[in-house]
Amino acid sequence: MSQPNTASRRNLMTASLGLAAAAAATAASAPAQAAAPAGQKPSGPKAAPGDGYVTTQDGTRIFYKDWGPKTAQPVVFHHGWPLSSDDWDAQMLFFLAQGYRVVAHDRRGHGRSTQTDTGNEMDTYAADVAAVVAHLDLKNAIHVGHSTGGGEVAHYVARAQPGRVAKAVLVGAVPPIMLKTAANPGGLPIEVFDGIRSALAANRSQFFQDLPAGPFYGFNRPGAKVSQGLIDNWWRQGMMGGAKAHYDCVKAFSETDFTDDLKKIDVPVLVMHGEDDQIVPIADSAHLAVKLLKKGTLKTYPGLPHGMASTHAELINKDLLAFFKA
C-alpha cells in the first residue's frame, strides 16, 4: 500500500479528502424499501450461522451480522463510506463479550450486499436499515454510526417506529451537512467532492490505498504510528463494494441535510468526534449537530483522527459502554 507519490496526488488527497471517507446521504428522494414478503427465500450465496440477508422490494440483498443472545439489548452498528460491517470488528467483539446482541449490516452497494446502481441515497439507506430491524425484530436498540453511517443513523432514528430505538451514537459523523451552502457557510465546497468522485473514477484501488494511508487514520501526521494492517483492511473493504454505488454515495454523504432529522430525534444521543478529524472537520459537524439534538451530549478527543474507533478502540469502547449503561 503506497501513499501518494506526486505533488499533484497529495494536493488531490488534501482537497478530496477534506470530508470524504464516511458521511451522510443525499436529499434525493426515492421510494422507501421494505423487507421481502414473508416466506420469500432470497437467492444467491448462503449466509453462515449468525449472518443473513434481507431482500428488499427492489430485489437488493442486504447482508447483516447478528451475534449474541437474542434476548439481550441490541447494539446496531452503521459503517462509513466506502467500507462494510467489518469495520466494526473491534466494537462487535467487545460488546458481544459484554453481553449485548450486536448487529451490523453492509450498506447497499457496499461489502457483501448487492452492488446496486440505484437507491444509493439516504432515504433508501434508512429504509434498508428499517428492513433489517423489522426482519430481526429489534427493539430498544442502540444505534451507532460512523461518518456516513452517522448520517444513516440520524435519518433512520428520526423515522423509526416507537419502541425500536433506545439511544444513538454519532461517531465522526457527517450531520448536519458537509457541503458548503448559503445556510452552511462553514462546509466544504462542491469541488472537494467532485475531486473525490474524479479520484474514484480514475483509479479507485489507488485512491482506496491513499485515503487510509493518509488523513483517515491520521497516519499523515508527524510521529503517527502507522498500522499497515488497518490500511490493508480499509482497502479490502472498499474494493468489496461497487464503484457505481460508491460514486453515488459521495453525493449522499456530502449533500444530505440532516438538520430536520436531528431536531426530530427524541432519544439520548452521544456525539463523539476527534478534534483532529481531517475527513469530517469537527467545527462544521459535531459542534453544530449537538445543538440541534433534544438530548445530545458532546464528547471530543484531542488529537484523535476520523478513524479513531479503530486506532483507539479501547478508549472509544470504554466511553460507548459508559453511555450504554447510563
N, C-alpha and C positions, 0 to 999 in steps of 0.2 A: 504494500500500500504506500503510495508516494504522495507527498504534499506537492502543491503547485510548484512547477519548476521554472516558471517565467513570470516576469513582472505583470504581464497582461493577465495571466491566470490569477495571480494574487489580487490584482485590482478587481477582477470579476468576482472573486470569492468575497472580498470585502463588501462590495456592493450587493451581490446576490444574496449573501448570507445574512445581511442585516437582520433578517427575520424569517428565514425560510423554513428551517427544519422541523417545524412542528406546530401547526397552529390551527386555525379555525376554519370556517366553512363559508361557502358562497351564499349570497342572498338570493340566488336564482331559485325560483320555485319549481317544485317537482311533486308529482303525486306521491302521497305517503305510501310506503310499502308495508306489507303485513306478512306475518308468518304464513307458510303454505297451509292449505286446508288440512284439517285433521285427517290423519291416516295416509297422507301423501308421503311416499318414500322418495327422497332425493336420489338422483343417480350420480354416478361418479365415484371417486375414491371413498373408501370407508374410513370412518374415524376410529381411532383406538379408544379403549376404555378411558373415560374421563374427558374425552374430546367429543365433538359432534359438529353437526351442520344444521343450520336453519335455512330453508329455502323461501325466499320472499316471493311476492306475487309476480314480480317481473322475471323470475327464474334465477335470480342471483343466489348463490350459495355462500352463506356467511359461516366461516369456521369459528368455533369457540372452544375454550378450555373450561372445564368445570371440575374443580378439585375440592375435596374435603367433605365433611358431613353435611348432608342436605338440610339438616335441622339447624345448622349454625347460621349466624348472621352473614349474609353475602357481602363481599367486597368486590366491586366490578371495576376493572382497570381498562382505560381507554388510551391507546398508544398515539404517538406523534407521527408526523409525516417524515419519510415515506416508509415507516417501519412496520412492525407487526406486534402481536401479543407477546412475542418472545422478548421484547424489550423490557417487560416487567418481571423477568425471571427472579431477580433478587427480591422483589416485593412479594411475589406469589409464594415463593418458598418460605419466606419469613412469616407471612400471615397465615399460611397453612399450618405452620408449626405452633402458631398462637391460638389455633382452634377455630379460625374463620373458614368459611366456604369462599374460595377465591375463584373468580370468573374473569376471563378476558377473551376478547374476540379480535379477529383480523378484520379491519375495516374493508368494505368492498373495494376491490382493486388492489388490495394490499395482502401480503403474506399468502396464506392458503385459500383465501376467499376468491370468488370469481373475478377475473381481470375484466371488469366491466368497462364499456365505453360510454355508458350513460349512468345517470344517477349519482355522479361524483360531486355532490354538493351537500350542504349541511342538512337540509330538510330530509333528504333520503338517508343520510348517515344516521340521523336521530331516529328515523322510522325503523332502520335496520336494528338499532340498539333495542328499540321497543319490541321488535320481533324476537330477539334473543331473550329479553327479560320475560316476555309472555310465555315463550317456549319452556323456559326453566322455572317459571312461576316464582320469580324472585320478589321478595317483599322485605321492606325495612332495610334496603340495601344502602351501602355506602359506595358512591361512585367517585373514582379517582381518575383524573385526566391530565395527561402531559401535553403541552403545546397545542397542536391541532386537536388532540384528544380532550384538552380542557375546553375548547370551543364546543366540541361534540357533547361533553357533559353538560355545559350550560344550556345548550339547545335542547337536549333531551330532558333534563331535570325540570326545566320551565314548562314542559308539556306532559310530564309523567302523570300517570294515574295516581290518585290518592292511595297512600299506603305502600307504594313501591319504593320510595326513597326516604332514607333517614337523614343522611348527611352527604356532603360533596366536598371534594378537594380539587383545587386547580393548581397544578404544578408547572411553573414556567409557561403558563397558558396564554393564548393569544387574545382573549377578550380584554376590553370591549371590542376593539377593531384595530388591525395593524396598519391599514392603508391610510396615508395622509389625505384628508379631506378638509373641506371648509369647517366642518364640525369637529375634526380631529387633526388640528394643525401639527401635533407632535408625532404623527405617524410617519411611516416610511413612504417615499414617493413610489409611484407605479413603476418607475424604471428599475427599482430594486427587484421587483417580482418578475418583470419582463426579463431581467438578467438571469434569474433562476430558471425560467422556462427555456431560455436560449441555451444555457449550460446543460440542462437536462436533455434537450433535443439533440444537441451536438455530440455529447458523449456522456450518457447517463452513468456508465460504470466509473469513469474517471471522477465525475462530479460527486458520486457517492463514496469515493475514497477521500477526496479533498475536504469535504464538509466535516466528517468526524475527526479527521487528522488535524483540523484547524479549530474553528470557533465553537463547534457544537459542544465539545467537552473541555474547551479552554486549553487545548494542547498547544495552541499558538502563543500562549503566554510565557514569558521568561521564567525558567525554573519549573515549568509544569512537568509532572511525572506522567509520561505518555504510556498508555496501555495499547499495545498493538492488538491485543485480543478484543478490546472494545471497538477499535477501528474496523477490524475484520468482521466482527459480528454485525456492526451497523451496515456495512456494505452488503453482507449476506442477506440481511433482512430486506434492505432496499431492493436488491435485484430479484427477490422473490415476487415482487409486485409487478403490476402492469404499467408500462410507460404512459399510456393514454390516461389512465386513472391518476397517476402521479402528476401528470401535466395539468389535468383539470383541477386537482386538489389544491394547486397553488392559488388559484382564484378563490377557492373555498376558504382556505385558512387566512388569506390576506384581505379579502373584501367583505366577508360576512360581518355585519354589525350585530354584536351580541348585547347591546345596551338594554334593549327591552327584555331579553331573556334574564339578564342579571337582576333587573328590577322585579321580575315576577317570582323569582326563587324565594321560597319562604322557609327553607330548612337551613341549619347551620352550614356555613361554607368556610373552609380553611383555604386561604390563598398563600401558596408557598412560592418564593421566587428568589433565584440567585441574583445578587447585586452586580455580578459581572456577567450576566447573561448577554451574550453578543448576538443571539438569534432573535430573541423577543425582549428588547430593552425594557427594563422594569418601569421606567418613568411613564411610558405610554401604555402599560398593560396592568400589572398588579396594583400600582398606586391608584389607578383610576377605577379598576374593577371593584376593589373593596369598598369604595364609596357608594357604589350602586347597589350593593347587596344589603338586604334587610338584616341578615345575621352573619355578616362577614368578619373574619379575623385574618389579619395580615401577619405573616412571618417571613422575614427576609434573611438572606445568608450572605454575609460579606465575602467577596472573593469567589463565590461559587458560580459555576457555569450553567448553561442551559440544560445539559445532561447530568445534573447533579444527583438525580435518583440512581444513576449508575456509578458515577465517580465517588459519591459519598453516600452509598446505600445505607450504611449503618446509622448515620445521623438522620437521614430522611425517614427511614423506617421507624426509628425511635419516636420522632415527632408525629408521624402518622398514627402510631399506636396510641399515643397520649390523646390525640384528638378523637380517635375512635372511641376511647373509653370514657371521655369526658361527659 
